[in-house]
Amino acid sequence: MGGRARSAPRLFLRNIVEARSPLPTLPLKGGGGQSRVAVASPMNAIAAEAPSRAGVLPLVGSELAFDFTNTSSGRGGPRHMDHLRTPEHLLSWARHAKLLTPRDGRYIEKRLAADAALGAALLERALALREAIYAIGIACARGRRPRPEHVDALAHVHAGCIDKARLSPCEANFAWVWRPEDGIIEAILGPIALSALTTLSQADLTRIKQCGGEHCGWLFFDTTKNKRRRWCEMEVCGNRAKQKAHRARALRARGRGR
């Protein structure tokens, strides 16, 4: 079965996926009408031409929901890249993140190839969910209360997915299970929304952090005992920051020597 266990408060998730009705859109109350969570995906020409790394991105968010938000790299910088530009990219990431069994992945691949409208709906709703979770995570990382419309959007997706799920025995307890015949969109987005909602409702929100790397933007749940994790990956953003600081010190030293 697809699924993975991580640090508390993650629930053990597994899903068996198929296709059918897409989730409803993400209506948000505001003003006199309805709006949607904005799906921000700016890419410059270089990023747009670069291949997606959805199937090989490091899964360093410590929570499924944050691994999902991290499918957008370099937020706020000149080399921002969205790795989920097609339904196939999303499927590649879902396989990589162990959301799907090999059988389920093959089934979804065939359905998406045969139904372009399903793929378009899946990608649209996935990006909307990702941006809502990212907005919530950024607010928590900055010590602020998330905006109600973002929380409502997450709850809305979660409710739609749980409506298609079954609570089934799993090892010593129970787990939400998304069956193939109950919908591709729900089965892919359901575990992600559940991860985000569980973290938001049960975790220490001061452990939600944003990588301190320049133009990184990735989110993670800090599982260290003393809450001192700063980087998505020490080997990447941490080393870059050290090298930048070293160059700055060297420049200052040369300036004083003149």
Buried (B, 14 or more C-beta within 10 A) or exposed (E): EBBBEBEEBBBBBBBBBBBBBBBEBBBBEEEEEEEBBEBBBEBBEEBEEBEBBBBEBEBBBBBBBBBBBBBBBBBEBEEBBBBBBBBBBBBBBBBBBBBBBEEBBEBBBEBBEEBEEBBBBBBBBBBBBBBBBBBBBBBBBEEEEBBEBBBBBBBBBBEBBBEBBEEEEBEEEEBBBBBBEBBBBBBBBBBBBBBBBBBBEEBEBEBBBBBEBEBBBBBBBBEEEEEEBBBBBEEBBBEBBEEEEEEEEEEEEEEEEE
